[in-house]
Amino acid sequence: MPDRTDQPWQEQADGLVLRVVVQPRASRTHFCGLQGDELKLRLTAPPVDGAANACCQEFLAKLLRVPKSAVRIESGETSRHNCIRVLGATAAQFEQALG
């Protein structure tokens, strides 16, 4: 497998790790490109009481066709900059989902 350290996503043995910067309270939930070395994800949910984190997990689960329980925020739960692990997902799946 080619080295993907320059990408904001990395395939590991148990799944996929994504580096994401989140913009809450957007008009729609979607990936809108790169911001620095992270994927920019706009979310409709506000950053209150974990709503943005739940929206992020639901969006990624639906995008990659995995259960919501397979999407885990590993770091940055209270930050705009998150590291997210998606168990059982592959880089090829993610690249295909992004189009």
VMD Tcl script that builds the backbone (N, CA, C; Angstrom):
set m [mol new atoms 297]
animate dup $m
set s [atomselect $m all]
$s set {name element resname resid chain x y z} {
  {N N MET 1 A 0.844 -1.175 0.000}
  {CA C MET 1 A 0.000 0.000 0.000}
  {C C MET 1 A 0.893 1.244 0.000}
  {N N PRO 2 A 0.565 2.253 -0.795}
  {CA C PRO 2 A 1.380 3.454 -0.825}
  {C C PRO 2 A 1.285 4.234 0.475}
  {N N ASP 3 A 2.323 4.983 0.765}
  {CA C ASP 3 A 2.367 5.798 1.968}
  {C C ASP 3 A 1.417 6.981 1.817}
  {N N ARG 4 A 0.492 7.148 2.747}
  {CA C ARG 4 A -0.503 8.205 2.670}
  {C C ARG 4 A -0.342 9.196 3.818}
  {N N THR 5 A 0.846 9.400 4.308}
  {CA C THR 5 A 1.031 10.301 5.432}
  {C C THR 5 A 0.744 11.743 5.055}
  {N N ASP 6 A 0.750 12.067 3.757}
  {CA C ASP 6 A 0.438 13.419 3.327}
  {C C ASP 6 A -1.065 13.662 3.267}
  {N N GLN 7 A -1.861 12.614 3.358}
  {CA C GLN 7 A -3.318 12.726 3.320}
  {C C GLN 7 A -3.851 12.944 4.740}
  {N N PRO 8 A -5.002 13.618 4.871}
  {CA C PRO 8 A -5.600 13.775 6.200}
  {C C PRO 8 A -6.334 12.523 6.673}
  {N N TRP 9 A -6.220 11.431 5.938}
  {CA C TRP 9 A -6.767 10.156 6.379}
  {C C TRP 9 A -5.689 9.101 6.224}
  {N N GLN 10 A -5.735 8.115 7.099}
  {CA C GLN 10 A -4.723 7.065 7.094}
  {C C GLN 10 A -5.388 5.742 7.440}
  {N N GLU 11 A -5.148 4.759 6.610}
  {CA C GLU 11 A -5.694 3.428 6.872}
  {C C GLU 11 A -4.786 2.706 7.854}
  {N N GLN 12 A -5.395 2.099 8.854}
  {CA C GLN 12 A -4.658 1.306 9.835}
  {C C GLN 12 A -5.284 -0.072 9.902}
  {N N ALA 13 A -4.713 -0.946 10.697}
  {CA C ALA 13 A -5.162 -2.333 10.742}
  {C C ALA 13 A -6.636 -2.471 11.125}
  {N N ASP 14 A -7.113 -1.634 12.041}
  {CA C ASP 14 A -8.494 -1.770 12.508}
  {C C ASP 14 A -9.479 -0.825 11.818}
  {N N GLY 15 A -8.986 0.022 10.930}
  {CA C GLY 15 A -9.893 0.940 10.253}
  {C C GLY 15 A -9.185 2.167 9.709}
  {N N LEU 16 A -9.895 3.267 9.726}
  {CA C LEU 16 A -9.437 4.506 9.109}
  {C C LEU 16 A -9.343 5.590 10.174}
  {N N VAL 17 A -8.283 6.399 10.123}
  {CA C VAL 17 A -8.137 7.533 11.027}
  {C C VAL 17 A -8.184 8.804 10.189}
  {N N LEU 18 A -9.071 9.728 10.584}
  {CA C LEU 18 A -9.260 10.982 9.864}
  {C C LEU 18 A -8.847 12.156 10.741}
  {N N ARG 19 A -8.154 13.124 10.133}
  {CA C ARG 19 A -7.870 14.398 10.798}
  {C C ARG 19 A -8.856 15.408 10.218}
  {N N VAL 20 A -9.694 15.955 11.082}
  {CA C VAL 20 A -10.805 16.788 10.634}
  {C C VAL 20 A -10.839 18.102 11.406}
  {N N VAL 21 A -11.154 19.189 10.696}
  {CA C VAL 21 A -11.485 20.451 11.347}
  {C C VAL 21 A -12.976 20.666 11.096}
  {N N VAL 22 A -13.708 20.981 12.155}
  {CA C VAL 22 A -15.165 21.033 12.102}
  {C C VAL 22 A -15.654 22.478 12.169}
  {N N GLN 23 A -16.644 22.784 11.334}
  {CA C GLN 23 A -17.326 24.074 11.405}
  {C C GLN 23 A -18.792 23.797 11.754}
  {N N PRO 24 A -19.190 24.058 13.001}
  {CA C PRO 24 A -20.586 23.825 13.390}
  {C C PRO 24 A -21.502 24.934 12.875}
  {N N ARG 25 A -22.801 24.675 12.979}
  {CA C ARG 25 A -23.853 25.622 12.580}
  {C C ARG 25 A -23.784 26.022 11.102}
  {N N ALA 26 A -23.465 25.078 10.255}
  {CA C ALA 26 A -23.439 25.326 8.807}
  {C C ALA 26 A -24.843 25.111 8.244}
  {N N SER 27 A -25.050 25.510 7.000}
  {CA C SER 27 A -26.366 25.345 6.381}
  {C C SER 27 A -26.649 23.890 6.009}
  {N N ARG 28 A -25.583 23.103 5.773}
  {CA C ARG 28 A -25.748 21.670 5.517}
  {C C ARG 28 A -24.500 20.932 5.967}
  {N N THR 29 A -24.644 19.646 6.211}
  {CA C THR 29 A -23.526 18.814 6.653}
  {C C THR 29 A -22.848 18.212 5.431}
  {N N HIS 30 A -21.533 18.508 5.282}
  {CA C HIS 30 A -20.772 17.969 4.145}
  {C C HIS 30 A -19.280 18.261 4.315}
  {N N PHE 31 A -18.466 17.487 3.601}
  {CA C PHE 31 A -17.043 17.800 3.496}
  {C C PHE 31 A -16.909 18.892 2.456}
  {N N CYS 32 A -16.106 19.897 2.734}
  {CA C CYS 32 A -15.981 20.992 1.764}
  {C C CYS 32 A -14.538 21.198 1.319}
  {N N GLY 33 A -13.678 20.207 1.528}
  {CA C GLY 33 A -12.310 20.311 1.039}
  {C C GLY 33 A -11.285 20.171 2.149}
  {N N LEU 34 A -10.113 20.711 1.876}
  {CA C LEU 34 A -9.014 20.656 2.828}
  {C C LEU 34 A -8.786 22.016 3.463}
  {N N GLN 35 A -8.388 21.994 4.714}
  {CA C GLN 35 A -7.941 23.205 5.389}
  {C C GLN 35 A -6.621 22.845 6.048}
  {N N GLY 36 A -5.553 23.310 5.451}
  {CA C GLY 36 A -4.226 22.896 5.911}
  {C C GLY 36 A -4.031 21.422 5.646}
  {N N ASP 37 A -3.699 20.677 6.698}
  {CA C ASP 37 A -3.504 19.229 6.547}
  {C C ASP 37 A -4.675 18.430 7.122}
  {N N GLU 38 A -5.865 19.067 7.184}
  {CA C GLU 38 A -7.057 18.416 7.701}
  {C C GLU 38 A -8.204 18.529 6.696}
  {N N LEU 39 A -9.153 17.606 6.806}
  {CA C LEU 39 A -10.385 17.691 6.036}
  {C C LEU 39 A -11.310 18.676 6.728}
  {N N LYS 40 A -11.970 19.538 5.980}
  {CA C LYS 40 A -12.917 20.470 6.586}
  {C C LYS 40 A -14.312 19.879 6.466}
  {N N LEU 41 A -14.971 19.762 7.609}
  {CA C LEU 41 A -16.305 19.190 7.688}
  {C C LEU 41 A -17.249 20.227 8.263}
  {N N ARG 42 A -18.261 20.597 7.501}
  {CA C ARG 42 A -19.276 21.528 7.976}
  {C C ARG 42 A -20.440 20.711 8.522}
  {N N LEU 43 A -20.926 21.111 9.700}
  {CA C LEU 43 A -22.010 20.404 10.372}
  {C C LEU 43 A -23.161 21.362 10.663}
  {N N THR 44 A -24.384 20.876 10.532}
  {CA C THR 44 A -25.546 21.707 10.838}
  {C C THR 44 A -25.746 21.878 12.337}
  {N N ALA 45 A -25.253 20.963 13.119}
  {CA C ALA 45 A -25.468 20.977 14.568}
  {C C ALA 45 A -24.631 22.055 15.258}
  {N N PRO 46 A -25.150 22.603 16.374}
  {CA C PRO 46 A -24.377 23.562 17.159}
  {C C PRO 46 A -23.376 22.823 18.058}
  {N N PRO 47 A -22.337 23.513 18.500}
  {CA C PRO 47 A -21.345 22.876 19.376}
  {C C PRO 47 A -21.794 22.887 20.842}
  {N N VAL 48 A -22.987 22.376 21.099}
  {CA C VAL 48 A -23.570 22.410 22.440}
  {C C VAL 48 A -23.979 21.003 22.857}
  {N N ASP 49 A -23.628 20.621 24.057}
  {CA C ASP 49 A -24.036 19.331 24.641}
  {C C ASP 49 A -23.712 18.137 23.747}
  {N N GLY 50 A -22.617 18.174 23.032}
  {CA C GLY 50 A -22.197 17.053 22.194}
  {C C GLY 50 A -22.976 16.895 20.898}
  {N N ALA 51 A -23.808 17.867 20.541}
  {CA C ALA 51 A -24.622 17.756 19.332}
  {C C ALA 51 A -23.761 17.699 18.073}
  {N N ALA 52 A -22.719 18.504 18.019}
  {CA C ALA 52 A -21.844 18.506 16.838}
  {C C ALA 52 A -21.093 17.182 16.722}
  {N N ASN 53 A -20.645 16.637 17.842}
  {CA C ASN 53 A -19.952 15.347 17.811}
  {C C ASN 53 A -20.888 14.241 17.330}
  {N N ALA 54 A -22.125 14.251 17.813}
  {CA C ALA 54 A -23.100 13.244 17.393}
  {C C ALA 54 A -23.412 13.383 15.904}
  {N N CYS 55 A -23.538 14.607 15.430}
  {CA C CYS 55 A -23.807 14.860 14.011}
  {C C CYS 55 A -22.642 14.361 13.156}
  {N N CYS 56 A -21.436 14.617 13.616}
  {CA C CYS 56 A -20.228 14.176 12.914}
  {C C CYS 56 A -20.193 12.650 12.829}
  {N N GLN 57 A -20.448 11.980 13.937}
  {CA C GLN 57 A -20.433 10.520 13.953}
  {C C GLN 57 A -21.515 9.943 13.038}
  {N N GLU 58 A -22.693 10.518 13.088}
  {CA C GLU 58 A -23.784 10.040 12.240}
  {C C GLU 58 A -23.470 10.238 10.754}
  {N N PHE 59 A -22.922 11.402 10.414}
  {CA C PHE 59 A -22.581 11.691 9.026}
  {C C PHE 59 A -21.530 10.723 8.498}
  {N N LEU 60 A -20.462 10.504 9.267}
  {CA C LEU 60 A -19.398 9.599 8.826}
  {C C LEU 60 A -19.885 8.154 8.739}
  {N N ALA 61 A -20.723 7.739 9.682}
  {CA C ALA 61 A -21.264 6.376 9.645}
  {C C ALA 61 A -22.093 6.168 8.388}
  {N N LYS 62 A -22.911 7.146 8.055}
  {CA C LYS 62 A -23.749 7.044 6.862}
  {C C LYS 62 A -22.891 7.080 5.596}
  {N N LEU 63 A -21.910 7.978 5.562}
  {CA C LEU 63 A -21.038 8.126 4.403}
  {C C LEU 63 A -20.272 6.831 4.106}
  {N N LEU 64 A -19.754 6.195 5.164}
  {CA C LEU 64 A -18.912 5.010 5.002}
  {C C LEU 64 A -19.670 3.698 5.200}
  {N N ARG 65 A -20.976 3.820 5.443}
  {CA C ARG 65 A -21.834 2.637 5.603}
  {C C ARG 65 A -21.329 1.688 6.682}
  {N N VAL 66 A -21.088 2.275 7.849}
  {CA C VAL 66 A -20.700 1.513 9.029}
  {C C VAL 66 A -21.669 1.897 10.153}
  {N N PRO 67 A -21.756 1.087 11.216}
  {CA C PRO 67 A -22.606 1.464 12.344}
  {C C PRO 67 A -22.064 2.722 13.041}
  {N N LYS 68 A -22.960 3.484 13.660}
  {CA C LYS 68 A -22.531 4.698 14.385}
  {C C LYS 68 A -21.522 4.358 15.473}
  {N N SER 69 A -21.652 3.167 16.052}
  {CA C SER 69 A -20.738 2.754 17.115}
  {C C SER 69 A -19.316 2.525 16.604}
  {N N ALA 70 A -19.138 2.418 15.287}
  {CA C ALA 70 A -17.808 2.220 14.706}
  {C C ALA 70 A -17.052 3.530 14.539}
  {N N VAL 71 A -17.736 4.661 14.727}
  {CA C VAL 71 A -17.106 5.980 14.569}
  {C C VAL 71 A -16.798 6.529 15.952}
  {N N ARG 72 A -15.505 6.729 16.223}
  {CA C ARG 72 A -15.066 7.176 17.552}
  {C C ARG 72 A -14.212 8.430 17.432}
  {N N ILE 73 A -14.536 9.420 18.214}
  {CA C ILE 73 A -13.710 10.622 18.270}
  {C C ILE 73 A -12.602 10.340 19.266}
  {N N GLU 74 A -11.369 10.211 18.768}
  {CA C GLU 74 A -10.251 9.844 19.629}
  {C C GLU 74 A -9.671 11.037 20.366}
  {N N SER 75 A -9.670 12.195 19.714}
  {CA C SER 75 A -9.189 13.400 20.383}
  {C C SER 75 A -9.900 14.608 19.804}
  {N N GLY 76 A -10.050 15.633 20.633}
  {CA C GLY 76 A -10.643 16.870 20.185}
  {C C GLY 76 A -12.137 16.962 20.364}
  {N N GLU 77 A -12.703 16.248 21.327}
  {CA C GLU 77 A -14.152 16.278 21.520}
  {C C GLU 77 A -14.686 17.675 21.810}
  {N N THR 78 A -13.874 18.520 22.410}
  {CA C THR 78 A -14.322 19.881 22.719}
  {C C THR 78 A -13.594 20.915 21.872}
  {N N SER 79 A -12.987 20.463 20.788}
  {CA C SER 79 A -12.210 21.335 19.912}
  {C C SER 79 A -12.755 21.250 18.491}
  {N N ARG 80 A -12.372 22.198 17.665}
  {CA C ARG 80 A -12.717 22.132 16.244}
  {C C ARG 80 A -11.833 21.126 15.510}
  {N N HIS 81 A -10.676 20.829 16.070}
  {CA C HIS 81 A -9.719 19.910 15.444}
  {C C HIS 81 A -9.872 18.539 16.084}
  {N N ASN 82 A -10.279 17.556 15.274}
  {CA C ASN 82 A -10.574 16.221 15.782}
  {C C ASN 82 A -9.758 15.153 15.071}
  {N N CYS 83 A -9.494 14.102 15.809}
  {CA C CYS 83 A -8.933 12.879 15.245}
  {C C CYS 83 A -10.013 11.818 15.430}
  {N N ILE 84 A -10.476 11.250 14.315}
  {CA C ILE 84 A -11.611 10.337 14.346}
  {C C ILE 84 A -11.201 8.991 13.770}
  {N N ARG 85 A -11.542 7.921 14.492}
  {CA C ARG 85 A -11.272 6.562 14.019}
  {C C ARG 85 A -12.594 5.938 13.574}
  {N N VAL 86 A -12.564 5.345 12.372}
  {CA C VAL 86 A -13.742 4.646 11.842}
  {C C VAL 86 A -13.362 3.179 11.707}
  {N N LEU 87 A -13.840 2.372 12.636}
  {CA C LEU 87 A -13.507 0.953 12.650}
  {C C LEU 87 A -14.123 0.246 11.449}
  {N N GLY 88 A -13.326 -0.580 10.790}
  {CA C GLY 88 A -13.809 -1.373 9.668}
  {C C GLY 88 A -13.843 -0.651 8.330}
  {N N ALA 89 A -13.502 0.629 8.296}
  {CA C ALA 89 A -13.509 1.382 7.039}
  {C C ALA 89 A -12.124 1.342 6.398}
  {N N THR 90 A -12.076 1.532 5.093}
  {CA C THR 90 A -10.804 1.553 4.373}
  {C C THR 90 A -10.619 2.899 3.682}
  {N N ALA 91 A -9.386 3.189 3.323}
  {CA C ALA 91 A -9.088 4.422 2.594}
  {C C ALA 91 A -9.785 4.415 1.242}
  {N N ALA 92 A -9.852 3.264 0.595}
  {CA C ALA 92 A -10.517 3.171 -0.709}
  {C C ALA 92 A -12.002 3.500 -0.589}
  {N N GLN 93 A -12.655 3.002 0.464}
  {CA C GLN 93 A -14.062 3.321 0.718}
  {C C GLN 93 A -14.246 4.825 0.895}
  {N N PHE 94 A -13.367 5.421 1.665}
  {CA C PHE 94 A -13.474 6.844 1.957}
  {C C PHE 94 A -13.259 7.672 0.694}
  {N N GLU 95 A -12.241 7.329 -0.068}
  {CA C GLU 95 A -11.957 8.057 -1.303}
  {C C GLU 95 A -13.118 7.937 -2.283}
  {N N GLN 96 A -13.725 6.757 -2.347}
  {CA C GLN 96 A -14.870 6.557 -3.233}
  {C C GLN 96 A -16.062 7.376 -2.738}
  {N N ALA 97 A -16.283 7.428 -1.431}
  {CA C ALA 97 A -17.399 8.185 -0.876}
  {C C ALA 97 A -17.231 9.679 -1.115}
  {N N LEU 98 A -15.987 10.154 -1.096}
  {CA C LEU 98 A -15.736 11.578 -1.362}
  {C C LEU 98 A -15.946 11.919 -2.829}
  {N N GLY 99 A -15.796 10.909 -3.671}
  {CA C GLY 99 A -16.007 11.124 -5.116}
  {C C GLY 99 A -14.768 11.511 -5.771}
}
mol reanalyze $m
mol bondsrecalc $m
mol representation Tube
mol addrep $m
